[in-house]
């Protein structure tokens, strides 16, 4: 009987990485037990079985994945009509921003050219039109997140960072009015830099929870060092990301409700702030139960729709009284202002929260454009649940392939930084993001700047570096605070291109998927990634050290090397022979089948032009035919 590929593959990926059990292959009639077995790195591997598994893995997205349709129209049709620029590039940085469809821009343009929109702080017909449209959009966006206006208000801001900053500044002002002028702050280590920065406005000694377990212990217990002092601080703020922007791991969404319902007296004055910017890009945020919702939610709409460049702060009305204590006021937020040295006075508006928090003229054109963006998004993708299923399916395929890639000696190609609590293929715990680094067969790191430059040459757009996630990077790369300080002392700065210090990378490579990502993107990237697989031992190398996905093992120290981005900017040439950093390790092309020694970064840059892949095309496999074809000798 023909092999059932689905059952075979599910069984294959659950087995040890090096080889498959011979009996399982005999059961499905693929191989006999007479295959020659070789010794590689202490593991018995049948070379033919190993290659078969790799080839089957390459086909694992066949009919089951590519034929699965989550949207009203096929993704290929959507991309052809709405994202024509994707025909020439592979965009894998949706965690930075997703892309906007053509019809959205056309609809926005038609709306703006067909109507006269005035400054909403006026009574003219054009101003009234703007005001009404803004309130309509506000209502629609609350509905998008299933947030009842009875319990929530939505404040338009420039982006998620502006929303976070607004909460922090308001809590500081609230504390100054009520107590000693400081508030306790606790945040998860997976937080974006913008969340970490809140500690500068809070009480000295803010708490960083290094793991989910520490948060759980804090929610369940009292009297430990992580509790804030309720006698000196009236309020506190607990903040965390719904999804890590580094590796896509999704954190529990029930923490705000558990904090609110806690019987511990120390918890009753602590508000919750959820950074949902990365999460809402590919997952539905459900605020229908106001008792379970965070007090504050920060997000960016361009992460969802691509355009407009706009964000929002969703405020739970029960926590809204804190926001009314803000010191600063801007145009449109007050009913009366009196100038003077002694007569200075102002009266804030006492109506809705958004009226006292949206300072000055709102970005009314962008807010109005948001309505068109929402309409087109729904027409293309249906709802966010569809987007979540689509991207989860794609990312599972991507991850499954990446962890299977091996060099000729069995060493893993990719070191994937997957959180133990995140599971690819399960949307509730893992978003469509993969953070990783690439290794050579001998265990050294491929420089992330080389990887990115070669990706650009091949029309692939992704992101490398620290990703504005200091805690996530420290965890992934096993960097202690002293390590990070040492790196800073040695010259590491954000974006300055130093790829490796003291035997460890200084950042990661990140690929992230979005609503319009397709299997073609996955195939193209995997095809590109195969360039780095070493298929034979071309030159004597150092003893092989194997690193598994769950391990973080330090390699022998190596010195920093300049990146291509520095060379392109400065025009300076980096001669390996004269290098003050590393006189022993030659500069090599990172492509696995090449590994050509080169004399300078400029020469390496020119050499990269010879390594271009062909754009992947949509493929269909007949699994039984492939099986019989592969097994003919």
PESULQUI-V164717 format. One record per residue. N is the residue number from 1. D_CENTER is the distance of its C-alpha to the mean C-alpha in Angstrom with 2 decimals. Layout:
BEGIN
<<N,D_CENTER> <N,D_CENTER>>
END
This chain:
BEGIN
<<1,43.48> <2,40.33> <3,37.29> <4,34.83> <5,31.62> <6,29.38> <7,31.25> <8,31.58> <9,27.91> <10,26.94> <11,29.55> <12,28.57> <13,24.96> <14,26.22> <15,28.71> <16,28.62> <17,26.90> <18,30.14> <19,32.32> <20,33.26> <21,36.21> <22,39.22> <23,40.58> <24,37.63> <25,38.07> <26,41.80> <27,41.33> <28,39.73> <29,42.19> <30,39.90> <31,41.38> <32,44.39> <33,44.52> <34,46.35> <35,43.27> <36,43.37> <37,41.06> <38,40.09> <39,39.03> <40,35.70> <41,34.36> <42,36.36> <43,35.11> <44,37.31> <45,35.64> <46,37.39> <47,36.42> <48,37.07> <49,35.18> <50,32.22> <51,32.20> <52,32.71> <53,29.71> <54,27.55> <55,29.10> <56,28.66> <57,24.99> <58,24.69> <59,26.32> <60,24.37> <61,22.75> <62,26.25> <63,27.82> <64,25.98> <65,22.57> <66,23.56> <67,26.22> <68,24.16> <69,23.90> <70,21.80> <71,22.64> <72,26.09> <73,26.22> <74,25.01> <75,21.74> <76,23.90> <77,26.11> <78,23.38> <79,21.94> <80,25.49> <81,26.57> <82,23.61> <83,21.51> <84,24.26> <85,22.41> <86,20.23> <87,23.50> <88,23.42> <89,19.84> <90,16.81> <91,13.75> <92,10.45> <93,8.28> <94,7.74> <95,4.51> <96,7.46> <97,9.96> <98,11.36> <99,15.01> <100,18.17> <101,21.04> <102,24.52> <103,26.28> <104,24.24> <105,25.35> <106,28.82> <107,29.09> <108,28.00> <109,30.48> <110,33.20> <111,32.67> <112,32.88> <113,35.89> <114,37.70> <115,37.57> <116,38.52> <117,36.05> <118,37.43> <119,36.24> <120,35.80> <121,37.82> <122,41.08> <123,43.41> <124,43.87> <125,43.16> <126,40.18> <127,38.82> <128,39.47> <129,37.62> <130,34.53> <131,34.80> <132,35.22> <133,32.32> <134,30.00> <135,31.12> <136,30.74> <137,27.11> <138,26.54> <139,28.12> <140,26.18> <141,22.78> <142,23.99> <143,25.12> <144,21.78> <145,20.38> <146,23.76> <147,24.70> <148,28.48> <149,29.76> <150,32.33> <151,29.83> <152,27.05> <153,26.98> <154,24.35> <155,24.37> <156,23.08> <157,21.45> <158,19.82> <159,16.24> <160,14.37> <161,15.53> <162,19.03> <163,18.94> <164,18.10> <165,20.79> <166,23.22> <167,23.03> <168,23.53> <169,26.43> <170,28.03> <171,28.00> <172,29.54> <173,32.22> <174,32.85> <175,33.40> <176,35.77> <177,37.84> <178,38.07> <179,38.03> <180,37.76> <181,35.02> <182,31.97> <183,29.52> <184,27.87> <185,24.12> <186,21.97> <187,18.21> <188,15.92> <189,14.98> <190,11.25> <191,11.56> <192,10.24> <193,13.25> <194,14.52> <195,15.12> <196,16.73> <197,18.98> <198,20.70> <199,22.69> <200,24.73> <201,26.24> <202,26.87> <203,29.58> <204,29.67> <205,28.37> <206,25.19> <207,23.79> <208,20.55> <209,20.01> <210,18.87> <211,18.28> <212,18.48> <213,22.09> <214,22.91> <215,21.72> <216,23.78> <217,26.73> <218,26.58> <219,26.64> <220,29.50> <221,31.64> <222,33.35> <223,35.31> <224,32.91> <225,31.71> <226,28.43> <227,30.38> <228,30.94> <229,34.55> <230,35.50> <231,38.82> <232,37.51> <233,34.33> <234,34.53> <235,30.89> <236,27.55> <237,23.88> <238,21.32> <239,17.67> <240,14.40> <241,10.91> <242,10.99> <243,7.49> <244,6.01> <245,3.35> <246,4.74> <247,5.60> <248,4.82> <249,8.33> <250,10.08> <251,12.87> <252,16.39> <253,17.22> <254,20.88> <255,20.94> <256,22.07> <257,24.89> <258,25.94> <259,26.06> <260,28.16> <261,30.48> <262,30.92> <263,34.57> <264,33.98> <265,35.50> <266,32.93> <267,30.17> <268,32.03> <269,31.35> <270,27.64> <271,25.30> <272,21.72> <273,18.79> <274,15.58> <275,12.54> <276,11.38> <277,9.56> <278,6.11> <279,8.50> <280,11.17> <281,9.59> <282,10.42> <283,12.49> <284,15.83> <285,16.34> <286,19.95> <287,22.01> <288,25.33> <289,26.51> <290,26.86> <291,27.96> <292,24.67> <293,22.49> <294,21.15> <295,23.47> <296,20.89> <297,17.66> <298,15.69> <299,13.71> <300,13.51> <301,15.20> <302,14.10> <303,10.62> <304,12.93> <305,15.89> <306,15.23> <307,18.34> <308,19.81> <309,18.07> <310,18.61> <311,17.33> <312,19.07> <313,20.11> <314,21.42> <315,24.22> <316,26.10> <317,29.67> <318,31.01> <319,29.01> <320,29.97> <321,33.02> <322,30.95> <323,29.64> <324,33.27> <325,34.10> <326,32.16> <327,34.50> <328,33.41> <329,34.53> <330,34.13> <331,35.92> <332,35.97> <333,35.22> <334,38.84> <335,42.22> <336,44.40> <337,44.24> <338,47.30> <339,47.42> <340,49.68> <341,50.03> <342,51.44> <343,50.90> <344,47.13> <345,45.72> <346,43.17> <347,42.53> <348,39.05> <349,38.59> <350,38.86> <351,37.43> <352,33.76> <353,30.89> <354,29.21> <355,32.49> <356,32.62> <357,28.99> <358,28.49> <359,30.31> <360,32.26> <361,31.96> <362,28.77> <363,26.80> <364,28.91> <365,28.44> <366,24.65> <367,25.16> <368,27.70> <369,25.46> <370,22.91> <371,25.56> <372,25.74> <373,22.00> <374,22.04> <375,25.14> <376,23.91> <377,20.62> <378,22.81> <379,25.29> <380,22.86> <381,20.62> <382,22.83> <383,20.46> <384,16.94> <385,18.07> <386,18.79> <387,15.38> <388,13.95> <389,16.62> <390,16.21> <391,12.54> <392,13.11> <393,16.18> <394,14.82> <395,12.07> <396,14.88> <397,17.06> <398,14.77> <399,14.29> <400,18.00> <401,19.11> <402,17.21> <403,18.69> <404,22.07> <405,22.44> <406,25.24> <407,27.49> <408,31.23> <409,31.80> <410,29.24> <411,26.71> <412,23.05> <413,21.36> <414,17.77> <415,16.76> <416,13.66> <417,12.11> <418,12.00> <419,12.79> <420,16.33> <421,15.69> <422,12.97> <423,14.66> <424,13.52> <425,15.66> <426,15.72> <427,13.70> <428,14.83> <429,13.22> <430,10.22> <431,7.62> <432,7.56> <433,5.23> <434,7.70> <435,8.26> <436,11.99> <437,15.13> <438,18.25> <439,21.73> <440,25.21> <441,27.89> <442,29.39> <443,26.25> <444,25.50> <445,22.10> <446,21.43> <447,20.57> <448,17.08> <449,18.93> <450,21.19> <451,18.48> <452,16.85> <453,20.35> <454,21.47> <455,18.48> <456,19.50> <457,23.06> <458,22.13> <459,20.39> <460,16.82> <461,14.18> <462,11.04> <463,9.89> <464,11.50> <465,12.51> <466,11.73> <467,8.55> <468,10.43> <469,9.91> <470,13.49> <471,13.85> <472,11.06> <473,12.44> <474,15.91> <475,15.45> <476,14.03> <477,16.70> <478,19.36> <479,20.16> <480,22.60> <481,23.32> <482,26.34> <483,24.37> <484,22.12> <485,25.30> <486,26.99> <487,24.28> <488,24.65> <489,28.40> <490,28.17> <491,26.57> <492,22.79> <493,21.28> <494,17.95> <495,17.79> <496,21.29> <497,20.58> <498,21.92> <499,20.27> <500,22.14> <501,24.32> <502,26.57> <503,25.41> <504,21.71> <505,18.82> <506,17.69> <507,14.05> <508,11.83> <509,10.91> <510,7.51> <511,7.87> <512,6.04> <513,8.75> <514,10.39> <515,13.78> <516,15.80> <517,14.42> <518,17.38> <519,18.88> <520,20.20> <521,16.81> <522,16.41> <523,20.01> <524,19.83> <525,17.00> <526,18.82> <527,21.99> <528,20.66> <529,19.43> <530,22.99> <531,24.37> <532,23.53> <533,25.45> <534,28.81> <535,31.48> <536,34.44> <537,35.57> <538,36.68> <539,37.44> <540,38.20> <541,35.13> <542,34.64> <543,34.85> <544,31.86> <545,29.54> <546,27.38> <547,23.98> <548,22.58> <549,19.09> <550,20.01> <551,21.69> <552,21.05> <553,24.29> <554,25.34> <555,27.00> <556,30.09> <557,29.43> <558,29.02> <559,29.15> <560,26.72> <561,26.92> <562,26.40> <563,23.76> <564,24.52> <565,22.96> <566,25.63> <567,28.34> <568,27.63> <569,27.68> <570,30.73> <571,32.59> <572,33.58> <573,34.16> <574,33.06> <575,35.91> <576,35.13> <577,38.82> <578,39.10> <579,35.77> <580,36.09> <581,32.94> <582,33.53> <583,36.89> <584,36.58> <585,33.50> <586,33.88> <587,31.26> <588,30.37> <589,28.56> <590,25.51> <591,26.31> <592,27.66> <593,30.80> <594,31.64> <595,31.15> <596,33.59> <597,34.61> <598,34.34> <599,35.92> <600,33.49> <601,30.02> <602,31.59> <603,33.16> <604,29.90> <605,28.30> <606,31.25> <607,31.17> <608,27.60> <609,29.10> <610,30.94> <611,27.90> <612,26.77> <613,25.82> <614,26.98> <615,24.61> <616,24.20> <617,26.31> <618,26.17> <619,28.07> <620,30.10> <621,31.60> <622,34.69> <623,34.00> <624,37.68> <625,38.72> <626,36.08> <627,37.20> <628,40.83> <629,40.09> <630,38.28> <631,40.96> <632,43.91> <633,44.64>>
END
